[in-house]
Amino acid sequence: MREYDLTEVHQANLAVLKEIDRICRKYRIKYLLDAGTLLGAVRHKGFIPWDDDADVAFTRSNYDAFLKVVRRELPEGMELLEPKDLRGGTAFYDFAARIIYKNSQTHEDSDEMRFYEGKLNHLWVDLFVIDELPEGKAASAFTRLLHTVIYGMAMGHRYRVDFKKHSLINKIVIGVLASFGKMIPMRILRKLQHMAAVKDQKGKSSLRYYSNYQPDYLYVTLKKEWCDETVDLEFEDTRLMAPKGWHEVLTWIYGDYKKLPPEEKQVPTHSSTKIKIFH
């Protein structure tokens, strides 16, 4: 396995996670370590050694409460970036908000980074939302399809649509959706995405899903009891909140999550040679 020195990257991500934790405990808001960050907490008692990003999730009510206070609470050098903040709300990257660590650079300067006004050229912690998913097969399939279609249309407002990783059929579908979506203002697409996410919040279903992830993550289906309550897990030199059903969540996402991936997959998401931390 190639060794990656991600010490400074982990320190920056940990600083953001600690701020999220501080704010949430101050206002009695629950957050959840998520995805690879949750996996790292359980399997490594901290960051996965080759992981260079961090993720947290909130149930809808906790997310709304967090957004009300986070901007005034964040220290200098950290900033909340919402989808509406890109090019005055006219551009699209994805539907996730994030806390950026401003004293960092993750990519070489490029036309794409300039298109997003440099706001995406930082380390960040993603903020994902867990919403209620209808229990009926038809209703849940419709909800997922709706999110996929809206996301596809929003891709028409990206700097560039990258078709390389898609099959021929998906290329055609994405191309059609993006072309159509380009004619719809991003503010309307964001409103549609929010309406699709909150339309089923009736408190009747025991199922949950990540409503602002990319469409390829919509298959993840959680149970209410897994994520409504939190436990504190050891993480580096502190303790952070995690879903009470962390074992069930990790098993759903990763299967045998205790097993390490093949060595060739033990690599950072971004090129470690391009990430810079400024002091």
Sequence and secondary structure as in RCSB ss.txt:
>XXXX:A:sequence
MREYDLTEVHQANLAVLKEIDRICRKYRIKYLLDAGTLLGAVRHKGFIPWDDDADVAFTRSNYDAFLKVVRRELP
EGMELLEPKDLRGGTAFYDFAARIIYKNSQTHEDSDEMRFYEGKLNHLWVDLFVIDELPEGKAASAFTRLLHTVI
YGMAMGHRYRVDFKKHSLINKIVIGVLASFGKMIPMRILRKLQHMAAVKDQKGKSSLRYYSNYQPDYLYVTLKKE
WCDETVDLEFEDTRLMAPKGWHEVLTWIYGDYKKLPPEEKQVPTHSSTKIKIFH
>XXXX:A:secstr
      HHHHHHHHHHHHHHHHHHHHTT   EE HHHHHHHHHHSSS TT   EEEEEEHHHHHHHHHHHHHHS 
TTEEEE GGGGGGGT  S S EEEEESSEE S   HHHHHTTTTTSSEEEEEEEEEEE SSHHHHHHHHHHHHHH
HHHHGGGSS    TTS HHHHHHHHHHHHHHTTS HHHHHHHHHHHHHTT SS  SEEEETTS GGGTT  EEHH
HHSSEEEEEETTEEEEEETTHHHHHHHHHSSTTS   GGG S SS TTT EE  
